[in-house]
């Protein structure tokens, strides 16, 4: 991981010279600590008579960092410390002209009590996330699923993002900020039936009497009628902001065409699991994944920072 100009102190950095924390294509965590505010120290220079031509001052009110996303992902920020309410964190998308600020989700910025844990605590899965969009009109929002079709919740585009940590006080203050760069898992999993040999179960296929052809390109929202299965030849393309709903227990088969008059046989079908709820999908954060990422980068000698734990949602 390369870093440019890491020897430059933060008090000399601006948005044009941030400390680059690295380029990422997998989940990574950083624990940022520092001091902000004014300092009473001699600044300027001294002449040959050792007389100061500067004055008293020093310190800075802003610390600047940057991260490079090599793939679509999320940037998450959390604060800790007794005086964290006096610390502001800001994120800017520098991939567009002019650069554009990104709001961070707060608990009160996500509408609806849509998910509770076992202690009846409201769970907001996107708290601390940088919003993917700052559109003034969120007309694609649906109350049934917090992130469905709402571009604020989408992953950030690949590129460079600027992070500013600042203070609201005119006095020295220390900050403790946790930064997570997170990417969704891209592995493909096949759910095996409970067979003695753990083989992939091949099903008989689709019944042509209740199967409808859909796609292959979806430009408007589509919901499969109840009582039908779906078939798409070769491949399916779902345009941005478009959703395709296949109600449980229907099946959507995507694959090569079959001979006329024959049903698809011995094929792997895309089935929706019995516990899969289209209206309750959330953005999970795995404590184990975060701990493994931290250990891989910083080793066992550096304890996992506790300020990340409240953000995790699964073990």
N, C-alpha and C positions, 0 to 999 in steps of 0.2 A: 504494500500500500504506500503510495507516494504522497508526500506532503510538501507543499511549496512554501518556502520562507517560514518554516516553523520556529526559527530562532528569533523572529521579530516579536517584541513584546506586544501584548494586546492593547496597551495604551496608545500604540502607534498605528493600530489597524483601523480601517474604515470599511465601508461597504465595498470599496474598490480593492481592498487588500485583506480579505478575511483569512482566517486560519482554516485551511482545507482539511477536513477530518477524514477524507478518503473517498474512494469510489466503491459502490456496493451493488451486488447482485444477489445477496443473501442476507438474512436477518442479522443485524449487528447492533450492539448497544454501546453507548458512551456515557460516562459520568463526568459532567462538566462542573468544575468548581473554580471560583475566583473571587476577587474583591473589586467592588465598584465604589464610586464616589470620589470626592475631592481629597487631596492630600496636601499637607502643609510642609512642602520641601522646596529646596532651592532649585529653580529652573533657569535655563539660559546658559551662559558661559562666564568664565572669569578672565579678565585681561591680565597683562604681565604684572600688574600690581596686586593681583589676586582680588580684584574688586568685581563683584558680580554685576553683570550687565543685564541680568534677567530679572528675577523676582521670586516670589513664593507661589507655589501652585502644585500642579501635578495631578495624577489620577485620571480616571476616565469614567464616563457614565454609561458606556456601551462596550460590549465585547462582541466581536463579529466572527462567525464561523460559516463554513459552507460544506455541503455534502453533494456528491454526484450519484444520482440514481441511474444505474445501467439498465434497469427494467422498470416496469410499472410497480409502484410500491407505495407504502404509507410512511409518513414521518410523524412520530409521536413524541410529545414533550411533556414532562411532569416536573414539578418543583417540590422541594422539601426545605426544611429549616424553619426556625421559629419566626423569622421575618420574611417568609416567602411572599407574603402579600405585597411587599414593596418591590418585588422583582417582576418585570414584564418580559415575556418571550414573544418574539415575532418571527414569522417566516415569509420569505419573498420568493416568488417565482421569477428567476432572472432569464428564463428562456424566451420571454416575449418582450417586445418593446412598446411602451416603457415597461419596466419591471412591475409586477403586480403583487400586492400583499395578499397573504392567505390567512383567513381567520382560523383560530383554534376552537374546536368544539368544547364548550363548557357544558356542565350538567343541565343548565337551564336552557340550552340552545337546541336540545333534542326533544321534540314534543312527544307526549304520550307516555304512560307507564306501561311500556310494551313487554317488559320482561322482569321477573322477580327471581331472586335466588331463594335458598331455603330459609333465610332469615328475613324474608320479606323486605329486602333492601332493593330499591330500584336499581337496575343495572343499565348503564349507558355505555354500550360497547365502543363508542367512538370518542369518548372524552379524551382530550389531549391530542387528537388527530388534527393535522392540518387539512383544511377543507380543500377538496379537489377543484372547486369552482367558486367564483364570487358573483355569479349571476344574480341580478336583482329580482328575477322572476323564477320562483320555484314551482312552476305549474305542473311539473311532472311528479310531484310528491304524492305518495299514497299513504294513508294512515295505517294500512294493514301490515306494512313491512317498512321498517324505518329507513332503509337505504334504497329501496326499490325505485329505480328510474330517477333518483335525485342525484344530480351530478356533484353535489357537495360531498357525497360519501365515496365517490369513485377514487380509485388509486391515483396518485399523482403520476404525471407523465415522466418518462425518462428525461434526465437533464440535471441542471445544477440548481440548487436551492440555497438561499442565503438565510442564515439564522442570526438574530440579534438578541442578546440578553442585556437588559438595561435596568436601571434603578429609577424609582420615582422619588427618592429621598436625596436631599442635599447633605449627606453625611456618609461616612464609610459604612459599607454593608457587604457581607459575604453572601454568595449565592451557591446553591446546590441544585443542579438541573440534570435530569436524566433524559437522554435522547435515545430513541429507538428508531432504527430504519428497518421496516418489516416488509417482507414479501410473502404473498400467498403461496401455498404449496402448489407445485405444478406436477406432482407425481400422479400417475393414473393408477387407481386401485381397482381391482376386480374382487367383488364380494363372492366368496366361495360358499356353495351350499354345504350343509352339514353331511358330507359324504365320508365314508370310511377311508377312502384313498385320497381325500382332499383334491379331487379333480374339479375342473370347471364344469358345471352342469350345463349341458346343451339342451335347450328347450325345443319343443316341436315347431315353434314358429308362430306366425300370425294367421288368423282366419280371414280369408279374403272377403267374407261376407260382412265383416264389421271393421274393416281396415280402410282408412282414407289416406290418400296421398297428400302430403303437405310440403310446402317449400318448393324448391330448395332455398330460395332467398326470401327472407322475412323483412318486409318494410313497414308493416303495421303489427300491432300487438295481436297475438293469436292464442285462443284457448281451445283445446281439443274438446269436442262435445262428449258428454258423459256416455259411456257404453261403447266407445270406439277406441281402437288402437290406431297408431300413426306409422306411416312409412315415408321415408325420404330417400330418393335415389342418390347414391354415391356420397354426397356430402351435403351439409346444411350450413347456410350462412345467415346469421342473425345480426342485422344492422345495429349500430349504436343506439341505445335508449329504447330498444324494442325488446319485448319479453314474449316468450313462448311458454305456455302453461300446459303440462300434460298431467291431468289429475290422477292421483293414485286410485285404483291399481292399473291404470292404462299403461301400455308399452309403446315406446317410440323406437322403431327400427330404422337405422341409417346404414345403407350399404349398397352393394351392387344390385342391379335389376335382376329379376328372376324370369325364367322362361314363361311365356304366356300360358295362363291357365294353371300355373303351379303356385303353391304357397311356399314362402321361405321355410326351409327346414334346417335343422341342425345349426342354428345361428345363435350367437351370443346376443342377448337382448338387453337393452338399456331399461332397467326396471327402477322405479322409485321405491326406496325402502319404506317399510311400514311406519318407521318413526320419523320420516322426513316430512317436515312441515314447511311448505312454501312461504307461509306467512310469518314464520318465526326464525328465519335465518339471521344469524348475528355474526359479528366479527370477533372470532375467538383469538385470545392471546395465551399461548401455552407457556406456563412457568418453566417447564422442563426444557422447552426449546430455547427460551431466553437464557436460562442458566447454562445450557450446553454451548450456546454462542459465546457467552461471556467467558466461559472456561477455555474454549478453544483459542480465544484471542488474548486473554490476560493470564491464563494459568490458574492453578489451584491456590497460589499464594495471595491472590487478590480476591477478597470476599465479594460475593454477589451483592451489589447495593440494594438495601431494603426498600428504597423509594420506588423501585420498579414493581414490587410485589402487588400493591393495590391495583395496578393496571391489568394484571393477569386474570384470566377468566376460567381457565381450566388448569389442572395440575401439570 
